[in-house]
Amino acid sequence: MRPALTHIALHVPDLDACIDFYHRYCSMQVIHQRPGKGTRIVWMAEPGKEHQFIFVIMPGGQDRHLAADDYSHFGFALESRADVERIAAMAAADGCLIWPPRDEPYPVGYYCGLRDPAGNYVEFSYGQPLGPGSEQMPIP
């Protein structure tokens, strides 16, 4: 049997703020919630990917304090450079932009980075050999 990556589980300090962030910026939807750990446990997924990959978000975590040069992050692919710029403009207005849009040599592409309410970094990119439409791109 070959393992398949299905989810990432995160303890977060503010459950509702994280739900709002991932809905607003990543278009993820709550697909399941139940009581647990003194409050509730929430599953979020991109539409159409509910059976492939989800975030499990639970209360009780501490704010992550990542260094400015720490590139640990969750990565989301976008369909265009304009989409990267739109996300970056929203994040700048909301005060959560950490990496303004920038170009890097292939395979990194054009990207920006945000800080979610729990302190995790989230990258939005275009032009990487990952995500929708990348099947024709070579992986270096």
N, CA, C and O of each residue as an XYZ file, in Angstrom:
560
protein
N       0.842     -1.186      0.000
C       0.000      0.000      0.000
C       0.884      1.245      0.000
O       1.870      1.319      0.734
N       0.530      2.198     -0.810
C       1.272      3.449     -0.908
C       0.549      4.519     -0.098
O      -0.642      4.737     -0.319
N       1.224      5.195      0.832
C       0.570      6.245      1.600
C       0.201      7.439      0.723
O       0.859      7.705     -0.283
N      -0.852      8.155      1.109
C      -1.278      9.378      0.427
C      -1.435     10.477      1.474
O      -2.086     10.277      2.499
N      -0.847     11.620      1.217
C      -0.992     12.763      2.120
C      -2.430     13.270      2.028
O      -2.891     13.635      0.947
N      -3.140     13.294      3.160
C      -4.559     13.665      3.160
C      -4.881     14.927      3.948
O      -5.866     15.604      3.656
N      -4.052     15.254      4.955
C      -4.397     16.424      5.767
C      -3.198     16.923      6.561
O      -2.205     16.223      6.762
N      -3.341     18.154      6.997
C      -2.442     18.763      7.974
C      -3.333     19.221      9.113
O      -4.366     19.849      8.881
N      -2.943     18.913     10.342
C      -3.713     19.312     11.519
C      -2.958     20.412     12.257
O      -1.764     20.289     12.532
N      -3.674     21.486     12.570
C      -3.062     22.655     13.199
C      -3.822     23.049     14.464
O      -5.046     23.181     14.442
N      -3.101     23.233     15.554
C      -3.684     23.870     16.733
C      -3.449     25.367     16.554
O      -2.331     25.791     16.261
N      -4.488     26.154     16.727
C      -4.399     27.599     16.494
C      -4.941     28.367     17.695
O      -5.824     27.876     18.399
N      -4.415     29.574     17.933
C      -4.888     30.342     19.087
C      -6.285     30.926     18.899
O      -7.002     31.116     19.882
N      -6.692     31.219     17.652
C      -8.011     31.812     17.383
C      -8.640     31.067     16.220
O      -8.369     31.365     15.057
N      -9.478     30.102     16.542
C     -10.081     29.228     15.538
C     -10.871     30.013     14.493
O     -10.685     29.808     13.293
N     -11.742     30.902     14.938
C     -12.587     31.638     13.989
C     -11.776     32.555     13.085
O     -12.103     32.696     11.907
N     -10.732     33.175     13.605
C      -9.883     34.035     12.770
C      -9.193     33.212     11.683
O      -9.059     33.676     10.551
N      -8.755     32.001     12.015
C      -8.107     31.142     11.018
C      -9.118     30.645      9.985
O      -8.800     30.576      8.798
N     -10.310     30.304     10.414
C     -11.353     29.904      9.463
C     -11.612     31.048      8.485
O     -11.672     30.829      7.275
N     -11.763     32.258      8.998
C     -12.007     33.421      8.142
C     -10.847     33.655      7.171
O     -11.072     33.934      5.994
N      -9.616     33.544      7.656
C      -8.441     33.759      6.812
C      -8.417     32.764      5.655
O      -8.290     33.167      4.499
N      -8.536     31.471      5.950
C      -8.432     30.457      4.896
C      -9.628     30.490      3.946
O      -9.510     30.088      2.789
N     -10.756     30.959      4.418
C     -11.897     31.162      3.526
C     -11.650     32.373      2.618
O     -11.841     32.289      1.405
N     -11.230     33.487      3.201
C     -11.025     34.736      2.442
C      -9.905     34.616      1.412
O     -10.089     34.984      0.252
N      -8.766     34.112      1.820
C      -7.601     34.101      0.949
C      -7.460     32.840      0.097
O      -6.930     32.902     -1.012
N      -7.925     31.704      0.599
C      -7.694     30.436     -0.087
C      -8.972     29.801     -0.629
O      -8.924     28.728     -1.232
N     -10.099     30.448     -0.419
C     -11.404     29.931     -0.860
C     -11.718     28.563     -0.272
O     -12.502     27.806     -0.844
N     -11.112     28.244      0.867
C     -11.406     26.969      1.521
C     -12.742     27.088      2.254
O     -13.106     28.152      2.755
N     -13.453     25.976      2.302
C     -14.764     25.922      2.936
C     -14.723     24.969      4.129
O     -13.977     23.990      4.123
N     -15.518     25.256      5.139
C     -15.693     24.308      6.240
C     -16.528     23.157      5.700
O     -17.650     23.358      5.235
N     -15.976     21.954      5.763
C     -16.700     20.785      5.257
C     -17.171     19.866      6.385
O     -17.982     18.965      6.169
N     -16.653     20.106      7.582
C     -17.034     19.275      8.733
C     -16.615     20.005      9.993
O     -15.563     20.644     10.032
N     -17.444     19.908     11.023
C     -17.030     20.375     12.347
C     -17.753     19.555     13.392
O     -18.869     19.076     13.195
N     -17.064     19.416     14.514
C     -17.617     18.603     15.589
C     -17.050     19.098     16.910
O     -16.020     19.771     16.939
N     -17.727     18.762     18.004
C     -17.174     19.110     19.308
C     -15.863     18.376     19.544
O     -15.670     17.252     19.080
N     -14.971     19.029     20.270
C     -13.712     18.384     20.606
C     -12.775     19.343     21.289
O     -12.835     20.548     21.043
N     -11.924     18.846     22.125
C     -10.913     19.638     22.817
C     -11.518     20.853     23.526
O     -10.896     21.914     23.573
N     -12.714     20.705     24.072
C     -13.335     21.790     24.823
C     -14.088     22.788     23.967
O     -14.765     23.658     24.515
N     -14.003     22.707     22.672
C     -14.730     23.628     21.791
C     -15.142     22.883     20.524
O     -16.087     22.094     20.571
N     -14.468     23.103     19.394
C     -14.819     22.378     18.176
C     -13.588     22.143     17.306
O     -12.599     22.871     17.380
N     -13.682     21.116     16.489
C     -12.651     20.779     15.517
C     -13.254     21.012     14.140
O     -14.384     20.602     13.873
N     -12.499     21.670     13.268
C     -13.013     22.072     11.956
C     -12.137     21.476     10.860
O     -10.909     21.500     10.943
N     -12.787     20.947      9.841
C     -12.106     20.512      8.630
C     -12.401     21.522      7.538
O     -13.552     21.916      7.345
N     -11.351     21.951      6.812
C     -11.521     22.885      5.695
C     -10.859     22.297      4.450
O      -9.826     21.633      4.528
N     -11.485     22.561      3.296
C     -10.942     22.062      2.033
C     -11.242     23.038      0.910
O     -12.165     23.849      0.989
N     -10.434     22.935     -0.139
C     -10.742     23.660     -1.364
C     -11.945     22.976     -2.012
O     -12.062     21.752     -1.955
N     -12.837     23.748     -2.625
C     -13.983     23.119     -3.294
C     -13.523     22.080     -4.316
O     -12.636     22.339     -5.129
N     -14.139     20.911     -4.260
C     -13.798     19.826     -5.164
C     -12.662     18.947     -4.676
O     -12.383     17.912     -5.282
N     -12.004     19.332     -3.602
C     -10.873     18.539     -3.095
C     -11.149     17.984     -1.693
O     -10.225     17.627     -0.963
N     -12.409     17.920     -1.338
C     -12.801     17.500      0.003
C     -12.338     16.098      0.364
O     -12.185     15.784      1.544
N     -12.116     15.252     -0.631
C     -11.682     13.871     -0.375
C     -10.202     13.673     -0.671
O      -9.695     12.554     -0.596
N      -9.500     14.775     -1.012
C      -8.092     14.655     -1.372
C      -7.166     15.235     -0.313
O      -6.207     14.587      0.104
N      -7.459     16.476      0.125
C      -6.555     17.120      1.076
C      -7.312     18.179      1.865
O      -8.033     18.995      1.291
N      -7.144     18.161      3.197
C      -7.837     19.124      4.055
C      -6.890     19.681      5.117
O      -5.834     19.115      5.400
N      -7.302     20.800      5.688
C      -6.707     21.320      6.917
C      -7.661     20.947      8.043
O      -8.867     21.170      7.938
N      -7.132     20.387      9.106
C      -7.887     20.165     10.341
C      -7.422     21.264     11.290
O      -6.237     21.352     11.613
N      -8.350     22.096     11.730
C      -7.993     23.239     12.579
C      -8.652     23.050     13.935
O      -9.858     22.825     14.043
N      -7.815     23.151     14.971
C      -8.279     22.921     16.338
C      -7.822     24.064     17.233
O      -6.742     24.613     17.019
N      -8.606     24.428     18.215
C      -8.194     25.484     19.134
C      -7.111     24.998     20.090
O      -6.881     23.798     20.244
N      -6.462     25.953     20.720
C      -5.508     25.612     21.759
C      -4.059     25.795     21.387
O      -3.174     25.498     22.189
N      -3.800     26.266     20.214
C      -2.410     26.451     19.811
C      -1.849     27.780     20.268
O      -2.579     28.662     20.718
N      -0.554     27.904     20.145
C       0.126     29.156     20.451
C       0.528     29.827     19.150
O       0.762     29.162     18.140
N       0.605     31.133     19.183
C       1.019     31.909     18.016
C       2.431     31.501     17.622
O       3.322     31.451     18.470
N       2.643     31.206     16.333
C       3.980     30.878     15.831
C       4.726     32.173     15.572
O       4.165     33.126     15.030
N       5.964     32.204     15.954
C       6.812     33.380     15.741
C       7.950     32.975     14.818
O       9.037     32.612     15.266
N       7.676     33.044     13.511
C       8.679     32.663     12.525
C       9.580     33.849     12.223
O       9.114     34.987     12.154
N      10.846     33.591     12.046
C      11.810     34.635     11.695
C      11.535     35.124     10.276
O      10.948     34.405      9.468
N      11.956     36.335      9.983
C      11.735     36.923      8.662
C      12.377     36.083      7.562
O      11.877     36.054      6.438
N      13.470     35.403      7.871
C      14.140     34.579      6.863
C      13.754     33.098      6.946
O      14.418     32.249      6.351
N      12.681     32.788      7.686
C      12.159     31.425      7.779
C      11.119     31.268      6.675
O      10.091     31.945      6.684
N      11.385     30.386      5.737
C      10.469     30.208      4.615
C       9.578     28.979      4.760
O       9.076     28.458      3.763
N       9.376     28.509      5.994
C       8.396     27.453      6.235
C       7.032     28.020      5.854
O       6.672     29.112      6.294
N       6.271     27.291      5.039
C       4.992     27.854      4.609
C       4.089     26.791      4.004
O       4.522     25.686      3.676
N       2.816     27.160      3.866
C       1.855     26.409      3.066
C       1.833     27.096      1.706
O       1.887     28.324      1.643
N       1.756     26.342      0.625
C       1.798     26.929     -0.707
C       0.512     26.706     -1.482
O       0.006     25.586     -1.557
N      -0.012     27.782     -2.060
C      -1.208     27.725     -2.894
C      -0.869     28.275     -4.273
O      -0.273     29.346     -4.388
N      -1.246     27.546     -5.315
C      -1.014     27.980     -6.696
C      -2.174     28.853     -7.158
O      -3.334     28.601     -6.831
N      -1.837     29.884     -7.922
C      -2.841     30.757     -8.523
C      -2.749     30.665    -10.039
O      -1.790     30.113    -10.577
N      -3.748     31.207    -10.725
C      -3.825     31.073    -12.179
C      -3.090     32.155    -12.947
O      -2.913     32.024    -14.158
N      -2.650     33.233    -12.278
C      -1.990     34.316    -13.011
C      -1.173     35.195    -12.073
O      -1.331     35.146    -10.853
N      -0.308     35.991    -12.661
C       0.445     36.995    -11.906
C      -0.525     38.008    -11.296
O      -0.329     38.465    -10.169
N      -1.559     38.350    -12.040
C      -2.557     39.308    -11.547
C      -3.227     38.779    -10.279
O      -3.536     39.557     -9.377
N      -3.454     37.470    -10.200
C      -4.034     36.885     -8.984
C      -3.083     37.029     -7.804
O      -3.521     37.303     -6.687
N      -1.779     36.846     -8.039
C      -0.789     37.044     -6.974
C      -0.853     38.500     -6.494
O      -0.853     38.760     -5.291
N      -0.907     39.429     -7.422
C      -0.962     40.845     -7.062
C      -2.250     41.192     -6.323
O      -2.228     42.005     -5.399
N      -3.373     40.588     -6.715
C      -4.653     40.829     -6.034
C      -4.600     40.344     -4.593
O      -5.022     41.055     -3.682
N      -4.080     39.131     -4.379
C      -3.955     38.591     -3.015
C      -3.026     39.481     -2.192
O      -3.321     39.784     -1.037
N      -1.911     39.898     -2.779
C      -0.954     40.750     -2.058
C      -1.589     42.085     -1.672
O      -1.361     42.577     -0.567
N      -2.373     42.672     -2.555
C      -3.035     43.946     -2.244
C      -4.053     43.774     -1.113
O      -4.141     44.621     -0.224
N      -4.818     42.687     -1.143
C      -5.770     42.410     -0.052
C      -5.026     42.248      1.269
O      -5.430     42.796      2.295
N      -3.926     41.483      1.228
C      -3.161     41.220      2.444
C      -2.509     42.489      2.980
O      -2.459     42.693      4.193
N      -2.010     43.343      2.090
C      -1.416     44.608      2.535
C      -2.475     45.456      3.242
O      -2.204     46.047      4.287
N      -3.672     45.513      2.676
C      -4.760     46.273      3.296
C      -5.167     45.672      4.642
O      -5.564     46.395      5.556
N      -5.067     44.343      4.760
C      -5.439     43.653      6.004
C      -4.283     43.569      7.002
O      -4.471     43.109      8.128
N      -3.091     44.011      6.596
C      -1.934     44.009      7.498
C      -1.276     42.662      7.696
O      -0.614     42.447      8.711
N      -1.443     41.733      6.737
C      -0.840     40.409      6.920
C       0.123     40.027      5.795
O       0.504     38.861      5.692
N       0.523     40.978      4.953
C       1.488     40.697      3.883
C       2.896     40.671      4.468
O       3.313     41.620      5.134
N       3.626     39.592      4.222
C       5.006     39.512      4.726
C       6.036     39.497      3.602
O       7.155     39.972      3.796
N       5.688     38.962      2.433
C       6.574     38.961      1.267
C       5.825     39.608      0.126
O       4.926     38.987     -0.441
N       6.163     40.840     -0.233
C       5.509     41.466     -1.391
C       5.770     40.623     -2.642
O       6.715     39.835     -2.660
N       4.954     40.775     -3.683
C       5.157     39.990     -4.903
C       6.576     40.143     -5.429
O       7.139     41.238     -5.460
N       7.133     39.013     -5.841
C       8.491     39.003     -6.381
C       8.647     37.861     -7.361
O       7.951     36.849     -7.284
N       9.574     38.046     -8.283
C       9.917     37.024     -9.271
C      11.181     36.308     -8.841
O      12.148     36.941     -8.417
N      11.174     35.008     -8.950
C      12.363     34.196     -8.708
C      12.536     33.278     -9.910
O      11.560     32.984    -10.601
N      13.760     32.819    -10.176
C      13.977     31.908    -11.296
C      13.151     30.629    -11.140
O      12.831     30.204    -10.030
N      12.817     30.035    -12.280
C      12.113     28.759    -12.302
C      12.879     27.754    -11.433
O      14.102     27.677    -11.551
N      12.244     27.016    -10.605
C      10.833     26.695    -10.545
C      10.023     27.502     -9.529
O       8.864     27.174     -9.278
N      10.607     28.551     -8.939
C       9.906     29.289     -7.879
C       8.798     30.161     -8.434
O       7.689     30.146     -7.901
N       9.061     30.923     -9.491
C       8.022     31.728    -10.124
C       7.742     33.039     -9.409
O       8.597     33.580     -8.708
N       6.538     33.534     -9.599
C       6.082     34.815     -9.059
C       5.243     34.508     -7.822
O       4.313     33.705     -7.897
N       5.549     35.126     -6.697
C       4.842     34.768     -5.464
C       4.794     35.928     -4.477
O       5.534     36.906     -4.587
N       3.902     35.781     -3.519
C       3.852     36.672     -2.358
C       3.586     35.790     -1.139
O       3.230     34.620     -1.283
N       3.758     36.346      0.051
C       3.549     35.581      1.272
C       2.724     36.353      2.284
O       2.848     37.571      2.413
N       1.889     35.630      2.994
C       1.022     36.202      4.028
C       1.284     35.496      5.340
O       1.833     34.394      5.371
N       0.887     36.137      6.418
C       0.939     35.532      7.753
C      -0.497     35.271      8.172
O      -1.308     36.195      8.215
N      -0.820     34.014      8.483
C      -2.182     33.723      8.938
C      -2.330     34.125     10.409
O      -1.328     34.447     11.048
N      -3.534     34.117     10.959
C      -3.739     34.569     12.338
C      -3.018     33.744     13.401
O      -2.903     34.181     14.546
N      -2.535     32.564     13.039
C      -1.783     31.734     13.986
C      -0.274     31.911     13.839
O       0.499     31.333     14.603
N       0.146     32.711     12.852
C       1.569     32.953     12.648
C       2.203     32.096     11.571
O       3.402     32.218     11.319
N       1.424     31.225     10.923
C       1.955     30.418      9.818
C       2.109     31.291      8.582
O       1.313     32.203      8.358
N       3.125     31.015      7.786
C       3.306     31.720      6.523
C       2.580     30.945      5.423
O       2.582     29.714      5.398
N       1.961     31.698      4.519
C       1.189     31.119      3.426
C       1.641     31.790      2.133
O       1.555     33.010      1.995
N       2.121     30.989      1.191
C       2.606     31.508     -0.087
C       1.533     31.338     -1.155
O       0.833     30.326     -1.198
N       1.415     32.357     -2.026
C       0.544     32.305     -3.199
C       1.439     32.522     -4.405
O       2.119     33.543     -4.501
N       1.442     31.555     -5.336
C       2.404     31.608     -6.432
C       1.747     31.362     -7.777
O       0.657     30.801     -7.889
N       2.474     31.816     -8.796
C       2.123     31.539    -10.189
C       3.408     31.166    -10.920
O       4.447     31.796    -10.722
N       3.335     30.145    -11.762
C       4.481     29.777    -12.580
C       5.341     28.668    -12.020
O       6.413     28.392    -12.558
N       4.898     28.022    -10.949
C       5.624     26.870    -10.423
C       5.137     25.606    -11.122
O       4.014     25.579    -11.627
N       5.955     24.564    -11.160
C       5.516     23.316    -11.796
C       4.649     22.476    -10.858
O       4.790     21.255    -10.798
N       3.749     23.141    -10.127
C       2.844     22.500     -9.187
C       1.471     23.140     -9.327
O       1.367     24.319     -9.665
N       0.439     22.386     -9.075
C      -0.908     22.946     -9.079
C      -1.596     22.854    -10.428
O      -1.045     22.311    -11.386
N      -2.817     23.396    -10.492
C      -3.617     23.308    -11.716
C      -2.879     23.904    -12.910
O      -2.302     24.988    -12.818
N      -2.903     23.193    -14.018
C      -2.297     23.675    -15.242
C      -0.812     23.405    -15.368
O      -0.209     23.746    -16.385
N      -0.214     22.804    -14.363
C       1.249     22.624    -14.387
C       1.679     21.286    -14.988
O       2.873     21.006    -15.087
N       0.733     20.477    -15.383
C       1.057     19.127    -15.847
C       2.037     19.128    -17.024
O       2.788     18.170    -17.208
N       2.031     20.198    -17.817
C       2.920     20.281    -18.979
C       4.294     20.842    -18.641
O       5.183     20.851    -19.493
N       4.479     21.310    -17.413
C       5.753     21.915    -17.012
C       6.680     20.842    -16.465
O       6.248     19.963    -15.719
N       7.954     20.914    -16.836
C       8.906     19.940    -16.285
C       9.232     20.259    -14.824
O       9.295     21.427    -14.443
N       9.432     19.260    -14.037
C       9.907     19.445    -12.668
C      11.431     19.310    -12.738
O      11.955     18.292    -13.189
N      12.123     20.340    -12.289
C      13.600     20.328    -12.405
C      14.237     19.227    -11.575
O      15.460     19.088    -11.568
